[in-house]
């Protein structure tokens, strides 16, 4: 893990102690995917979780919002808290409230994360309706356009009615970033956010995340196996 910023204060936003993740099958011995992870992240801080493919990076990140299905996953830790609240003891209703709103994810493959039969507008508007009650139904289009503009989508108002397959891979990734950031999360987890993008677009995405982290005082966990991206 590498530290990429100066924290705003001494209180940790996310604290993890001795995280272990196993996957259990009824007909086999449990497989241990993660063993003994310790992590502390402060508000406005950016860290990177680095490792080769299959080393448990994504499983670790998904556990922070309890997104791994339990079973077959089994998650244990001495401590796993967000802003002082115990994630491990949260019920499903409490978890739904932090997913997207407190902790947002940019997943590895936008082509599989975006719903192919729904327009960009519909997908982002559903997230706004769930997590941003301060944005009225009449204001949603303007809010969506604002965030599409912020992530560099050209002709953003036209793109509201586009389907994912009508966008390039780089534009789909920008839509995923806009969808995550319009919730104004405290923590953004970016899982290989530049996979399958060319080098020029990779730099644009990384510069965008750095800029928005500063603007929103947002914490970021960047997951990658690419040390060039970390640099």
C-alpha positions in Angstrom: 0.0 0.0 0.0 1.3 3.5 -0.8 0.3 6.8 0.7 -0.4 9.5 -1.9 -1.7 12.4 0.2 -1.6 14.2 3.5 -4.6 13.4 5.7 -7.0 16.2 6.8 -7.2 15.1 10.4 -6.1 12.3 12.7 -9.4 10.4 12.9 -9.5 7.4 10.6 -12.4 7.1 8.1 -11.8 3.4 7.5 -10.0 1.2 10.0 -9.5 -2.5 9.4 -7.6 -4.9 11.8 -6.7 -8.5 11.1 -9.2 -9.0 8.2 -9.6 -12.6 7.0 -11.8 -13.8 4.2 -12.6 -17.5 3.4 -14.7 -19.0 0.8 -16.5 -22.2 1.9 -18.0 -25.0 -0.1 -20.0 -27.8 1.5 -17.9 -30.5 -0.2 -14.4 -29.0 0.2 -12.1 -27.4 2.7 -12.5 -23.6 3.1 -10.2 -21.6 0.8 -8.5 -18.7 2.5 -8.4 -15.7 0.1 -7.2 -13.0 2.5 -5.3 -13.3 5.7 -4.4 -10.7 8.3 -5.0 -7.4 6.4 -4.5 -4.2 8.5 -5.5 -0.9 6.9 -6.2 2.6 8.1 -7.4 5.4 5.8 -8.1 9.0 6.8 -10.4 11.6 5.2 -9.0 13.0 2.0 -6.2 10.4 1.9 -5.5 8.1 -1.1 -3.8 4.7 -0.8 -3.2 2.0 -3.3 -3.8 -1.7 -2.8 -1.3 -3.4 -5.1 -0.8 -7.1 -6.0 -0.9 -9.6 -8.8 -4.1 -10.9 -10.3 -5.8 -13.4 -7.9 -4.1 -12.1 -4.8 -7.3 -11.0 -3.1 -7.4 -7.3 -3.8 -10.9 -7.1 -5.0 -12.2 -9.4 -2.4 -10.6 -7.2 0.3 -12.3 -4.1 -1.1 -15.7 -5.7 -1.5 -15.6 -6.7 2.1 -15.5 -3.1 3.2 -19.2 -2.7 2.3 -20.0 -6.5 2.9 -20.7 -7.0 -0.8 -19.3 -10.5 -0.8 -22.2 -13.0 -0.5 -22.1 -14.7 2.9 -22.0 -17.7 2.4 -20.0 -18.8 0.5 -17.7 -16.0 1.8 -16.9 -15.8 5.5 -15.5 -12.4 6.7 -13.9 -11.9 10.1 -11.8 -9.1 11.6 -10.8 -7.8 14.9 -12.2 -4.4 13.7 -13.7 -3.1 10.5 -15.3 0.3 10.9 -16.3 3.3 8.8 -16.3 6.7 10.5 -16.4 4.8 13.8 -19.4 2.6 12.9 -18.9 -1.2 13.1 -19.4 -2.6 9.5 -19.4 -6.2 10.7 -22.5 -5.8 12.9 -24.6 -3.8 10.4 -27.9 -5.3 9.3 -28.9 -5.3 5.6 -30.8 -2.0 5.9 -27.8 -0.3 7.3 -25.5 -1.8 4.7 -27.8 -0.6 1.9 -27.5 3.0 3.3 -23.7 3.0 3.2 -23.4 1.3 -0.2 -23.1 4.0 -2.8 -23.6 6.8 -0.4 -20.7 6.4 2.0 -18.6 3.9 0.0 -18.8 4.0 -3.8 -17.1 1.6 -6.2 -15.8 1.9 -9.7 -15.7 -1.6 -10.9 -13.1 -3.2 -13.2 -15.2 -3.7 -16.3 -17.7 -0.9 -17.1 -19.2 -3.0 -19.9 -20.4 -5.6 -17.4 -21.2 -3.1 -14.6 -23.6 -0.9 -16.6 -27.0 -2.4 -17.5 -27.1 -2.8 -21.3 -30.9 -2.3 -21.6 -31.1 1.0 -19.6 -30.1 4.4 -20.7 -27.3 6.3 -18.9 -29.9 8.7 -17.5 -32.0 5.9 -16.0 -29.1 4.2 -14.3 -27.7 7.3 -12.7 -31.2 8.7 -11.8 -32.0 5.4 -9.9 -28.9 5.9 -7.8 -29.7 9.6 -7.1 -33.3 8.7 -6.1 -32.0 6.1 -3.6 -29.1 8.1 -2.0 -29.6 11.8 -2.7 -33.1 12.9 -1.4 -31.8 16.5 -1.6 -32.0 16.3 -5.4 -35.7 16.5 -6.5 -37.0 14.5 -9.5 -37.2 17.7 -11.5 -33.5 18.5 -10.7 -32.1 15.1 -11.5 -31.3 15.6 -15.2 -29.4 18.8 -14.4 -27.5 17.0 -11.6 -26.6 14.1 -13.9 -25.4 16.5 -16.7 -23.3 18.4 -14.1 -21.4 15.2 -13.2 -21.1 14.0 -16.7 -19.6 17.3 -17.6 -17.2 17.1 -14.6 -15.8 13.7 -15.8 -15.3 15.0 -19.3 -18.3 13.6 -21.2 -18.8 15.6 -24.4 -22.4 16.6 -25.3 -23.4 15.3 -21.9 -27.1 16.2 -22.3 -27.3 14.2 -25.5 -25.6 11.3 -23.8 -28.4 11.0 -21.2 -30.4 8.9 -23.5 -27.6 6.8 -24.8 -27.2 3.1 -24.0 -23.9 1.7 -22.8 -23.1 0.0 -26.1 -23.3 3.4 -27.9 -20.3 4.7 -25.8 -16.6 3.9 -26.1 -14.8 2.0 -23.3 -13.3 5.2 -22.0 -16.7 7.0 -22.0 -18.3 4.0 -20.2 -15.6 4.3 -17.5 -16.3 8.0 -17.2 -20.0 7.3 -16.8 -19.2 4.8 -14.0 -17.0 7.5 -12.3 -19.8 10.0 -12.6 -22.4 7.6 -11.2 -20.1 6.9 -8.2 -19.2 10.5 -7.5 -22.6 12.1 -7.8 -23.5 10.3 -4.6 -20.7 12.4 -3.0 -19.2 9.4 -1.2 -16.8 9.7 1.7 -14.8 6.8 0.2 -14.3 5.9 -3.4 -12.9 2.4 -4.2 -11.5 2.3 -7.8 -10.8 -1.3 -8.8 -8.4 -1.3 -11.8 -10.2 1.8 -13.2 -8.0 1.9 -16.3 -8.2 -1.7 -17.4 -8.4 -2.1 -21.2 -8.0 1.7 -21.8 -5.2 3.1 -23.9 -2.3 5.0 -22.2 -3.7 8.4 -23.0 -7.1 7.7 -21.6 -5.4 6.0 -18.5 -3.7 9.3 -17.7 -6.9 11.3 -18.2 -8.8 9.0 -15.8 -6.0 9.1 -13.1 -5.7 12.9 -13.4 -9.5 13.1 -13.1 -9.6 11.0 -9.9 -6.8 13.1 -8.4 -8.6 16.3 -9.2 -12.0 15.2 -7.8 -10.4 13.8 -4.7 -9.0 17.3 -3.9 -12.2 19.0 -4.9 -14.5 16.8 -2.8 -12.1 16.0 0.1 -12.8 12.3 -0.7 -10.7 9.3 0.3 -9.7 6.9 -2.4 -8.5 3.3 -2.4 -7.0 2.5 -5.8 -6.7 -1.2 -6.6 -4.2 -2.2 -9.3 -1.4 -4.6 -10.3 0.2 -1.9 -12.4 3.0 -0.1 -10.7 3.1 2.4 -13.6 -0.4 3.5 -12.6 0.7 3.9 -9.0 3.6 6.1 -10.1 
